[in-house]
């Protein structure tokens, strides 16, 4: 049976990122590839997410993690990448900045709310939580969620809940979830180069803020 484009892309990616790794890691990558192909045949995953998941998974395997993809965390949540090392668990959600047509007039606010909702709902299920992004996307992280919970004021917590409630009410996030949520790492995933860079969220926020300021200043100068 002829392979479809998804299978071809996934197999080509595995051939590229599987060079120079141990047999154990190569077999782990192959296993995840097969799972993603099977999920694709059921219409449950897309290629843009899947290739990023596989590159991120390899990165974590090289750091000693056992890795799964499209992992059920319970409570209706399925995370893109799930990793275990020793007694610690890590979940990574891929975020590409997709905006549905219904939110064409409020894309920035929608993306901020989606990021806040992911951090709030997923991070309380695992020991550490990260967001994986492509190099071309500027992630907008609510600053309160990039710092340790003990440094948050109730006003900051309530603002994040209000933002999430604008788009996510079934079920809504709770104040307690926002208080305890934490983003530990931003993973910048360059699929073409097979490179994953880990960045501290507060550092990433400062870099992103500078880039967004430059963008806004440039926009104002356009006649």
C-alpha positions in Angstrom: 0.0 0.0 0.0 1.5 3.4 -1.0 2.6 5.6 1.9 0.8 8.9 2.4 2.6 12.2 2.8 2.4 12.1 6.6 4.2 8.7 6.7 6.8 9.8 4.2 7.6 13.0 6.2 7.8 11.1 9.5 10.1 8.4 8.1 12.3 10.9 6.5 12.6 12.8 9.7 13.5 9.7 11.7 16.2 8.8 9.1 17.7 12.3 9.7 17.4 12.6 13.5 18.2 8.9 14.1 21.8 9.3 12.8 24.5 8.9 15.5 22.2 7.9 18.4 22.3 4.7 20.3 20.2 1.7 19.2 18.0 2.2 22.3 17.2 5.8 21.4 16.7 5.0 17.7 14.2 2.3 18.6 12.4 4.7 21.0 12.1 7.3 18.2 10.8 4.6 15.8 8.2 3.5 18.3 6.9 7.1 18.8 6.9 7.6 15.0 4.7 4.5 14.6 2.3 5.7 17.2 2.0 9.1 15.6 1.4 7.5 12.2 -1.4 5.4 13.7 -3.0 8.4 15.3 -2.7 10.3 12.0 -4.6 7.5 10.3 -7.4 8.1 12.8 -7.3 11.8 12.1 -6.1 12.7 15.6 -2.8 14.4 14.9 -1.3 16.8 12.3 2.1 16.7 10.7 3.3 20.2 12.0 2.8 19.1 15.6 4.0 15.6 15.1 7.4 16.5 13.7 8.0 18.9 16.6 7.0 16.2 19.1 9.4 13.7 17.6 12.4 16.2 17.6 11.5 17.2 21.2 11.2 13.5 22.2 14.7 12.7 20.9 16.1 15.7 22.8 14.6 14.4 26.1 15.7 10.8 25.4 19.3 12.1 25.1 18.8 13.6 28.6 17.8 10.2 30.0 14.0 10.5 29.9 11.6 7.8 28.9 9.2 9.5 26.5 5.7 9.0 25.3 3.6 11.2 22.9 -0.1 12.1 22.9 -0.1 10.9 26.5 -3.4 10.9 28.6 -2.9 12.9 31.8 -6.5 12.2 33.0 -9.3 14.7 33.3 -9.7 15.0 29.6 -6.1 16.3 29.1 -3.8 14.7 26.5 -0.2 16.2 26.4 1.9 16.2 23.3 5.1 15.0 24.9 5.3 13.2 28.3 8.6 12.2 29.9 9.7 10.4 33.0 13.1 10.4 34.6 13.5 8.7 38.0 10.5 9.8 40.0 10.0 13.1 38.1 7.5 13.7 35.4 7.6 16.3 32.6 4.9 17.4 30.1 5.6 19.5 27.0 2.8 21.1 25.0 3.6 22.2 21.4 2.4 25.7 20.6 2.6 27.1 17.1 0.4 30.2 17.4 -2.6 28.8 15.3 -5.6 31.1 15.5 -9.0 29.7 14.4 -11.1 31.8 12.1 -13.6 32.7 14.9 -10.8 34.6 16.6 -9.4 36.5 13.6 -10.2 39.8 15.2 -8.6 39.1 18.5 -5.6 36.8 17.7 -3.2 38.2 20.3 -5.6 37.9 23.2 -6.7 34.5 22.1 -3.1 33.2 21.9 -2.3 34.7 25.4 -5.4 33.0 26.8 -4.6 29.6 25.2 -1.0 29.7 26.6 -2.3 30.7 30.0 -4.9 28.0 30.0 -2.3 25.3 28.9 0.1 26.3 31.7 -2.7 26.4 34.3 -4.3 23.1 33.4 -1.4 21.0 32.5 1.4 22.0 34.9 -0.6 20.9 38.0 -0.7 17.3 36.6 3.1 16.9 36.4 6.3 17.8 38.3 7.5 20.1 35.5 5.8 21.7 32.5 7.2 23.1 29.3 6.0 24.7 26.1 7.6 23.8 22.8 7.6 26.4 20.0 9.1 26.8 16.5 11.8 29.4 16.2 9.5 31.7 14.1 6.8 32.1 16.7 6.9 34.7 19.5 5.3 33.1 22.6 3.4 35.5 24.9 3.6 34.1 28.4 1.7 35.8 31.2 4.6 37.0 33.4 2.9 35.8 36.6 3.1 32.2 35.3 6.8 32.4 34.5 7.7 33.1 38.1 7.5 30.8 41.2 3.9 30.6 42.7 5.1 32.1 46.0 5.8 35.4 44.3 2.3 35.9 42.9 -0.3 38.3 44.2 -4.0 37.5 44.3 -4.6 40.3 41.8 -2.2 38.7 39.4 -3.9 35.3 39.9 -7.3 36.7 39.3 -6.2 38.5 36.1 -5.0 35.2 34.7 -8.2 33.5 35.6 -10.2 36.3 33.9 -8.1 35.9 30.7 -8.6 32.1 30.6 -12.4 32.5 31.3 -12.8 34.6 28.2 -12.3 31.5 26.0 -12.2 28.4 28.3 -15.2 27.7 30.5 -15.8 24.0 30.1 -14.5 23.5 32.6 -13.1 26.9 33.8 -9.7 27.0 35.5 -9.8 27.5 39.2 -8.1 30.1 41.3 -6.2 27.3 43.0 -4.9 26.0 39.7 -3.7 29.4 38.7 -2.0 29.9 42.1 -0.1 26.6 41.7 0.6 26.6 38.0 4.2 27.1 36.7 5.9 27.1 33.4 9.4 25.7 33.9 11.0 25.7 30.4 10.5 27.0 26.9 11.7 24.6 24.3 12.6 26.2 21.0 12.3 23.3 18.5 14.1 23.8 15.1 12.9 20.8 13.1 15.0 21.4 10.0 18.2 21.6 12.0 17.2 19.0 14.7 18.1 21.4 17.4 16.2 22.0 20.7 17.1 25.0 22.8 15.9 25.2 26.4 15.2 28.8 27.7 14.1 30.0 31.1 10.6 31.4 30.8 11.4 34.7 32.5 14.4 35.2 30.2 12.3 34.3 27.2 9.7 36.8 28.3 12.2 39.6 28.4 13.5 38.7 24.9 10.0 38.4 23.6 8.9 41.8 25.1 11.8 43.5 23.3 10.9 41.9 20.0 7.2 42.8 20.4 8.2 46.4 21.2 10.3 46.6 18.1 7.4 45.2 16.0 4.9 47.7 17.4 7.3 50.6 16.9 7.9 49.6 13.3 4.1 49.2 12.7 3.5 52.8 13.9 6.0 54.2 11.4 4.2 52.6 8.4 2.2 55.4 6.7 
